[in-house]
Structures are given as C-alpha cells and as structure tokens.
C-alpha cells in the first residue's frame, strides 16, 4: 500500500445561487475525474448540515505525482478558473498519512448513487 497524498478543502460559497452553480461545476469536474484519473483514489464532496453555503472536499491520491497530474487535467484547470465566481473563501489542509485502514476502492458515488 502506498502512503498516498491527501487534502481537505473547505469552500464557503457566496450565497444559495452560487452554491447551486458551484455544485454543477463540481459535477462536471467529477465526470472528468472519474474518466481520466486512475491515480485519484477518492474525491468526495460533502455538504455541511446547517451550513448550506459550505462544501468540504476530501481528496486522496496514490501519490504526490498523481495529485500533480490531477492539477494539470483540463477539467481541473476549468474548475480552478471558474470556481472563484462562486467562492467567498477557501481553506486547504494538506494531509500526510500517519496510520489507518484503507477500504476497498471502486465504489461509485456518482449522480446515480446520491442520497437526497
């Protein structure tokens, strides 16, 4: 098992309309990640209860090299350029694995698997 490379990103969005547009941008970006990023182990987007204008991303990559490749993908570059229209603030925390258990991968949590 590789140690991986991870990060958590907290986005505070401008308002409800920006949150809807941001969610659509994320959906488009995830389509590219699913199709073109074998080195992306997990890319999970969370809503925060009682904070409707906040999104938290958890990203895990096989390596720093896989993260760097993710950052160069056209769908990621598009996301990075467009997100600023919707975001008030961004807080990024890079992670270094200390210990844990890695479960099976390959479970798709895409649009067909979302819970309301």
Kinemage of the C-alpha trace (Angstrom):
@kinemage 1
@onewidth
@group {chain A} dominant
@subgroup {mainchain}
@vectorlist {calphas} color= white
{ca unk a 1} P 0.000 0.000 0.000
{ca unk a 2} L 1.343 3.419 -0.913
{ca unk a 3} L 1.173 6.152 1.678
{ca unk a 4} L -0.911 8.391 -0.580
{ca unk a 5} L -1.304 12.124 -0.628
{ca unk a 6} L -4.432 13.839 0.631
{ca unk a 7} L -6.111 17.102 1.326
{ca unk a 8} L -9.285 18.567 2.745
{ca unk a 9} L -10.679 21.735 1.185
{ca unk a 10} L -13.442 23.826 2.733
{ca unk a 11} L -15.249 26.211 0.400
{ca unk a 12} L -17.552 28.915 1.724
{ca unk a 13} L -19.809 29.973 -1.139
{ca unk a 14} L -21.291 33.425 -1.775
{ca unk a 15} L -24.977 32.522 -1.458
{ca unk a 16} L -27.585 29.900 -2.386
{ca unk a 17} L -27.424 30.715 -6.105
{ca unk a 18} L -23.630 30.447 -6.078
{ca unk a 19} L -23.905 27.118 -4.243
{ca unk a 20} L -26.160 25.709 -6.978
{ca unk a 21} L -23.818 26.876 -9.737
{ca unk a 22} L -20.782 25.592 -7.819
{ca unk a 23} L -22.430 22.177 -7.410
{ca unk a 24} L -22.991 21.993 -11.180
{ca unk a 25} L -19.352 22.922 -11.825
{ca unk a 26} L -18.254 20.217 -9.383
{ca unk a 27} L -20.479 17.655 -11.117
{ca unk a 28} L -18.871 18.445 -14.475
{ca unk a 29} L -15.412 18.214 -12.934
{ca unk a 30} L -16.156 14.871 -11.296
{ca unk a 31} L -17.115 13.455 -14.669
{ca unk a 32} L -13.572 14.167 -15.904
{ca unk a 33} L -12.010 12.810 -12.711
{ca unk a 34} L -13.958 9.547 -12.997
{ca unk a 35} L -12.997 9.091 -16.645
{ca unk a 36} L -9.363 10.215 -16.683
{ca unk a 37} L -7.731 9.946 -13.250
{ca unk a 38} L -6.639 6.453 -12.279
{ca unk a 39} L -4.372 7.921 -9.572
{ca unk a 40} L -7.252 9.603 -7.772
{ca unk a 41} L -8.235 7.180 -5.012
{ca unk a 42} L -11.044 9.294 -3.509
{ca unk a 43} L -12.576 12.634 -4.439
{ca unk a 44} L -15.561 13.180 -2.184
{ca unk a 45} L -17.681 16.303 -1.941
{ca unk a 46} L -19.691 16.912 1.219
{ca unk a 47} L -22.414 19.329 2.218
{ca unk a 48} L -22.327 20.557 5.817
{ca unk a 49} L -25.541 20.267 7.848
{ca unk a 50} L -26.793 23.698 8.931
{ca unk a 51} L -24.281 25.447 6.630
{ca unk a 52} L -25.945 25.372 3.184
{ca unk a 53} L -23.269 27.540 1.577
{ca unk a 54} L -20.332 25.332 2.613
{ca unk a 55} L -18.812 22.406 0.734
{ca unk a 56} L -15.983 20.231 2.032
{ca unk a 57} L -13.865 18.134 -0.314
{ca unk a 58} L -11.832 15.132 0.759
{ca unk a 59} L -9.248 14.170 -1.848
{ca unk a 60} L -6.907 11.197 -1.719
{ca unk a 61} L -4.333 10.416 -4.399
{ca unk a 62} L -1.981 7.471 -4.839
{ca unk a 63} L 0.972 9.870 -4.636
{ca unk a 64} L 2.014 13.492 -4.883
{ca unk a 65} L 2.689 12.780 -8.576
{ca unk a 66} L -0.947 11.678 -9.032
{ca unk a 67} L -2.117 14.898 -7.351
{ca unk a 68} L 0.125 16.960 -9.626
{ca unk a 69} L -1.323 15.125 -12.649
{ca unk a 70} L -4.844 15.883 -11.360
{ca unk a 71} L -3.994 19.576 -11.122
{ca unk a 72} L -2.923 19.606 -14.815
{ca unk a 73} L -6.068 17.948 -16.205
{ca unk a 74} L -8.256 20.182 -18.418
{ca unk a 75} L -11.343 19.552 -16.263
{ca unk a 76} L -9.426 20.556 -13.117
{ca unk a 77} L -7.972 23.671 -14.740
{ca unk a 78} L -11.501 24.661 -15.797
{ca unk a 79} L -12.772 24.118 -12.235
{ca unk a 80} L -9.944 26.149 -10.714
{ca unk a 81} L -10.579 29.058 -13.100
{ca unk a 82} L -14.366 29.072 -12.744
{ca unk a 83} L -14.809 28.432 -9.024
{ca unk a 84} L -13.768 31.926 -7.977
{ca unk a 85} L -17.098 33.311 -9.255
{ca unk a 86} L -18.893 31.358 -6.541
{ca unk a 87} L -16.462 31.236 -3.607
{ca unk a 88} L -16.051 33.659 -0.698
{ca unk a 89} L -13.221 31.742 0.952
{ca unk a 90} L -11.182 28.572 0.578
{ca unk a 91} L -9.311 26.733 3.316
{ca unk a 92} L -6.927 23.935 2.253
{ca unk a 93} L -5.321 21.420 4.601
{ca unk a 94} L -2.766 19.012 3.140
{ca unk a 95} L -2.647 15.596 4.800
{ca unk a 96} L 0.128 13.115 5.469
{ca unk a 97} L -0.947 9.583 6.364
{ca unk a 98} L 0.028 8.588 9.895
{ca unk a 99} L -1.999 5.393 10.364
{ca unk a 100} L -5.287 3.827 9.385
{ca unk a 101} L -7.182 1.314 7.312
{ca unk a 102} L -7.907 1.640 3.637
{ca unk a 103} L -11.111 0.004 2.446
{ca unk a 104} L -11.917 -1.313 -0.980
{ca unk a 105} L -11.956 1.266 -3.746
{ca unk a 106} L -14.078 1.466 -6.837
{ca unk a 107} L -17.415 2.305 -5.242
{ca unk a 108} L -19.019 4.956 -7.422
{ca unk a 109} L -20.836 7.651 -5.518
{ca unk a 110} L -21.794 9.495 -8.703
{ca unk a 111} L -25.170 11.003 -9.588
{ca unk a 112} L -26.944 7.637 -9.772
{ca unk a 113} L -25.810 6.770 -6.257
{ca unk a 114} L -26.576 10.025 -4.431
{ca unk a 115} L -28.887 10.166 -1.485
{ca unk a 116} L -31.345 13.049 -1.309
